[in-house]
C-alpha cells in the first residue's frame, strides 16, 4: 500500500466532571465522549524518508507542534522505521473548538500508518501510543460512545448513540485553550473552598448512563454536564447566549463541548436541526453552525481507487 485516506471524526462531551488534580499535572475526570459525523479528511502517502505535513487551514501548525506530525514521529521511533510519509489534512472540524480535531487527526495518522507501514499493531496498541501524545487520542482511535476516566485515557465502551441529531455552534473568532480552561476551573474551586457547596457537585452520571441504555434523547439532554462551562461562560458570554438560543428554538438540551467554545444542542429530528440552524444563522452573524449526528466510529479508512499493476 502506497497511500491511504482516513476520515477522522470529531467528538463532543456529553458529560465532563472534574474529580480532582493528579500528581502528573492533569485533572482526574469522568467523561462520556461521543463521535459525531463532522470530520476531517487525512491523506497519507509513503515517501522514502522524513515527515511532510500540509493542511488547507492557515491556523494549523505544520511542524512538530502538530499532534498528527508527532504521531508519525512516535510511530517511526517505536517501530524503528526509516520510512517517511506525506500527511495532508483537509480541515472541516473547527480549530481550538473543544471538538478534538487535532486529536482526531493524530489518531488517523496512527491508524493509517499502521496500515501503510504494515506494523500489525492492535487498536489497544495504538490507543496506548496515542495516550502518550494526548488524552483524547485513545478515544478518537476507536470512537463511538465511551466512558472515559483517569485523565481521559481509560475507556469503557457504552451503548452506541448512533443517529441522534445535533446542531453545533462555534463563535467564528473565538478559541479556548484547554490548559486555560482547566487551570481557571481549578482556581475557581480553590476560591470557593470556604463557601457553601453548590448543587452541581452532585453527579448526574448515573442518570446519563441510564438514558444512554434506554436511548432516551430527552433524559440524556436533562443529564448533560460540563464543569468547564463555568470558567468559559464567565469569560465569554456568547457561549451562554448560544446555549440559551439553542434551547429556545427547539433543542432538548444544550452543552458546551470540552473546553469550548463550541456548543451543541440535542435535537428531536434532523428536520428540526436544520430549521434551528437556519434561524440561528440569521440571529448570530459571527457564529458558524453545523447540523450533524452521533456516529459509532472514530477513524474510518476510506476505500481508495483500485491499484493498477504495471503491465
N, C-alpha and C positions, 0 to 999 in steps of 0.2 A: 504494500500500500504506500503510495507516494503522497497522498493528500486526503484530508477528510474535513467535513464541515459539521459543526455541532450547534444545536440550539440550546442556549443557556437561559433557563427560566429565572425570572425574578422571584422574590419571596415577600410575603407580608408576615407580620407578627399578629396572630390572633390574641396572644397573651404574652406579657413580659413583666415578670415580677423580679425585682432586685432583692435578693435574700441577704446580701452582706458582701463584705470585701474579702478577698483572698490574699494569701501571702505573696502570690506571683504578680499582684498588681491588678488583676482582672476582678470583675464582680462575679459573685455566685448568683446564678439566675435560674428561674424556671420559665420556660417559654414554650409556646405552641407555634410552630412555624408552618407556613403553607406556601407551596409553589403556586405561581399564577402564570397565565398564558403569556403575558408580556415578557418578551425575551430578546436577548442579543443573539447575533449570529457570529460564530467564531470559526474562522477558516485556518487550517494548519497545512503547511506544505513542507516536505522534507527539504533540507539543504545540507551541504557537506559538513558545515560546522557553524557555530555561532547561533545566536538568537536575534531575530529581527522582528520588531513589533510595529504595526501600523494600526491606525484607527481613524474612522470618519468623524470623530468628535474632538474638537480642538482642546477640550479641557482634560482629556485623558492623557496621563503621562506615558511616554514611550520608552522609558528606561527601567532600571531595576527597582524603582519605587512602585511600579505597577505589579499588582498581585499575579496577573497572568504571566508576566515575564519571570517573576520569582518562582512560579510553579514549574515553568520549564527548566529553570536553573536547578531547582531542587531535584527534579527527576533525572536530569543529567548526572548530578552528583551521586544520587542514590543508586542509579543503575550503572555507574561508571561508563557512561556512554559518551562518545565523542560526536554523536550525531547532532545536527543542528535543525532549526525549524524557523520558518516564516509564520508569524501569527498576525492575522488581520481580524480586528474586532469591528463588526458593524453594530453600532450602538443604537438601541431603541429604549433600553432602560435608562431613565434619567440618572445623572451623576450626583453623588452625595445626597441621596434621596431617602435613605432608610430602606431600600429595596434589595440590597445585597448584589448590586450589579457587578462590582469588582470581584466579589467572592464567587459569583456565578461564572464569570469569565475564567477565573483561576481553576475552578472545578472542571470547566470544559477543557482546559489545556491538560489537566491531569488525565481525564478520561480519554481525550483524543490522542495524546502522546503515548499512552499505554497501548492503544491500537496501532498507531503509526510506527512506533519503535518495537512492537512485538514484545512488550515487557512481561505480559502474563500476570499482572497484579490484580488482586481481587478488589471488589468495592470497598471492603474493610481496609485493605492496604492503602487505597487511595484516600480514604477518609482520615486515616492515621497521619498520612503525609500532609493532607490539607490542614489538619488541626495545628500543624507547626507554623502555618502561614497566617491563619485567621480563624476565628471562632465560627463563622457562618459557612466556611467552605465544606466541612464534612456534611452538613445538611444539604448544601447545593449539589453535591455529587449525586445523591440519591433522590432528594426532593420528596414531594408528596405532602403528607400531613404527619408531623412528628413532634413529640415532646422532647425538648432539649433542656438538659440540666448541666451541672458543672459550670463552666464558662460558656456553655452552648455547644460543646463538642460531644457530650454524652447523649445519644439519640435513642428514642424508643418509637418505632412506627405506630401510628394511630390509624383508625379507620379513615380511608380517603374521603376528602370533602370535595369530590370532583363535580365541576359544573356550576358551583354556586356563583351567581353573577355579582360583579363588583364594579364600582366606579372608583378610580384613583384620581386624586387632585394634588398637584405639586406646584407650589409657587415658583414661577419661572426663574427668578433671580436669587432664590434663597437656597443655600446649602447648610447643613448642620453637621458639625464634626461629632462622630460617635464618642471620641475621648472627652470632648467638652460636655456632652450630654450626661455621661456617667459621672464625671468629676463634679458637675454642678448639682446633680441629684444627690451625691454623697455629702456635699457641703450643706445642702438643704436639710438632709437627715440629721447632721450634727447640730445645726442651728435650732432644730425643734426638739432636741432630746429632753428638755425640761418642760415642754408644752404637752398639752393633752394629746393622746394618740388619736389620729383621725380614723374614720371608718374604713379608709382604703387600705388599712393594714390587714384586713380580713381577706383571705384568699378566696377568689371565685373560681380557682382552677378546677375543683371537683365538678362544679356546675357546667363549666365549659366542656370538660371531657365527657360528661353525661350528654350534653347537647350534641356533641360530635357522634356519639354512639347512636343517638336517635336520628341523626341527620336533620336536626331541627334548626333552621336558619334563625328564627326569632329568638329561641332560647340561647343560641350561640351569640347573637347580637347583644343580648342582655348581659352576657358574661365577659365581654371584651375588657381587657385591662392592659395598660402600658404605663409603668411607673415613670418612664422618661418623659411622658407628656408634661408633667408639672414644670420642670425647668424650661422646656422648649416653649410651652404656651406662655410662660411668664416673659420670655424674651421676644417671642414672635406672635403677636396677636392674630395674624392671618390664619395660623394653624387652627386656633379655636373657632374662628369665623367659618372656616371651611367645614369643620365638624358639624357645627350648628346648621349650616346651609344644607349639607347633605341630608341630615335628618328631617329638615323642614320640607324637602321636596321628594321624600319617598324612601330614603334609606331606613332599613330596620334598625341599624345601629352604625356607629362610625368610630374609628380609632386612628391615631397616628401610628404608622408602621416604624418599628425600630427606633432609631434616634431621630427620625423625621428628616425633612418636614412633610413628606408625603402622608396624606390622609386617605383612608379608604372607607367606602360605605358598602355594607352588605345589602344587596338589592333583592326584591321579591321576584324579579324577572329580568331577562335581557332587554325586553322592550322598555320596561321602566328605567333600566340603567341608561339606555340611550336617550330617553326623554330627559332624565335628570342631568346627564352630561350636557345636553343642548341648552337647557335652562341656565345651568350654572356658568357655561361659557359666556353667555351674554351678561351675567352678573359680575364675573371676575375676569377682567381683561388680561391680567398678568399671571394667570394660572393655567397650566396645562392639565387637560383631563383625558382619561382613558377609560374605555369600557373593556373589561377583561373578565376572566373566570378562574376559579380554582382548577388546578390540573394535578395529576397524580405522579408526575415525574419532574426531576430537576434538570438533568442533562440528557439530551437526545442526540444520537448520531444520525445525521441527515443522510439518506441514501444519495450516493453520488452518481455521476454518469457512468455507464458501463466502461470498463477498462478495455482498451483496444490493444491487442498484441501486435507486435511487429511482424510484417509478412515477409 
